[in-house]
Amino acid sequence: MNRTTKYLVIGLVVLCLAYPGFAWLIGLQVEASMLKREQQALGQYPGAITLVSRQYHRGVYGATEELTYGVGIAALRALAPLAPAADAATLRVTIHNTIHHGPLPQFRTLGLATVSSQVELPAALSAKLRALLGGEPVIRIRSRLGWFGALTTAIASPAYEGRLADGVQISWRGLEASGTSNASLTASSLQGTLVSLNVKSAKLQTELDGLQIRADLKRVLEGLSTGPFSLKIATVKWQSLPSSSRGLLQGLSIGGSGTVAGDYYKSAADFSADVIQTPDFSVTHAAYSVSAEHLHAPTLAAMIKDARASRADPSSASPLPPQAALENLKKNGIELLLHEPVLNISHIGFVMPEGELRLSATASAPGLTQEDLDGPRFQAALMQHLNVGADVRIDAALATRLLANNGRKDALAAQMQTLEQQGYIKRDGAALTAHLTFVAGKISVNGHPYPPIPARGP
């Protein structure tokens, strides 16, 4: 045996002897990391869920963990219309985690640990699901805890088909999701796909294809997140049985995002659909884009924090504590107004065979002071500072189509003609347009005061 081989053999022997010690030490770190993550997760949603019990049994190469969660005071309030409080209060969900310690968990990967999770529902609820779905779907949850505390989780369910007790058939295929979060839970990402979901009963058949969810979020302040979120569905079809009444939704996209610039936060939401068809109408290019801008981020974060605290307060028996909500609104809502937020509707519109409708608007209240908002003249002061601008454009043929089923269509058509003669409606080719403003408590349409000023006699 040459010297190199001898050193290699000695090194392998030392490594084999030292590995159990490494694994045991890593097990200590894994237990501390898991406990910290669980506490942070509960802290993000105070009052929503409670940790009833936690049992952790650690060995040299692995551990088992059993977590039992109950319904918190805030969730009890939300569930009150759906279930008796006594039933919800006794609801328990248990998560069983099987943990394998690193540095080479089961010699399959590098990392602190791998975790295999199993969710156990209450026996009565589980029995109802089995009866409802004709057997519970198989859902696999596997996670990997990285060296610096980041957690990567994968959730998958193979193709599933079941028949409900009343004969309704349900099936899906290709359900997969994955997510990551850093050690402090301040950054997380999520992506999920569902290839198809079909539900068929004696009265209705629905098909959903191409569901995708994406999110990449970062927490910047208490309750505030930045980053994009999107949900997309390729196609949704539905048909009433035994009739031939059908509906179709294609190219649905729902998105949102949050951004921070200095001390100000912007929240934006978007919706679009390529096609919406029902037996009564057909719409294409339906969309809206709305954003709340120039929101004072520290104040908004304080408002969210106070709202969560009031919902989680066990001393309040009211489902929505009005006094706490009013105090929160008075303290933080007024402070938000003093920083001049802006509501921006950049686009609302759709297209029908008869033409297109487009609308955009902005609203703000610049120049408000604390004195304006204190006392009984709050509403009057707000109206004086409110600044609204809106633009509407609709093809004339589409306006006629939308009025067709209105019982007052003739009167409304005559009123629109009068408004056009007065300049409140303008024509741009085949379209009708109007520009509306509300400034200093006064309404103006296309530069004309509204309502019209009556003509003076001679």
Secondary structure, 3 states (H helix, E strand, C coil): CCHHHHHHHHHHHHHHHHHHHHHHHHHHHHHHHHHHHHHHHHHHCCCCEEEEEEEEEECCCEEEEEEEEEECHHHHHHHCCCCCHHHHHCCEEEEEEEEEECCCHHHCCCCCEEEEEEEECCHHHHHHHHHHHCCCCCCEEEEEECCCCCEEEEEEECCEEEECCCCCEEEEEEEEEEEEECCCCCEEEEEEEEEEEEEECCCEEEEEEEEEEEEEEEEEECCEEEEEEEEEEEEEEEEECCCCCEEEEEEEEEEEEEEEECCEEEEEEEEEEEEEECCCCEEEEEEEEEEEEEEEHHHHHHHHHHHHHHHCCCCCCCCCCHHHHHHHHHHHHHHHHHCCCEEEEEEEEEEECCEEEEEEEEEECCCCCHHHHCCCCHHHHHHHHCEEEEEEEEEHHHHHHHHCCCCCHHHHHHHHHHHHHCCCCEEECCEEEEEEEEECCEEEECCEEECCCCCCCC
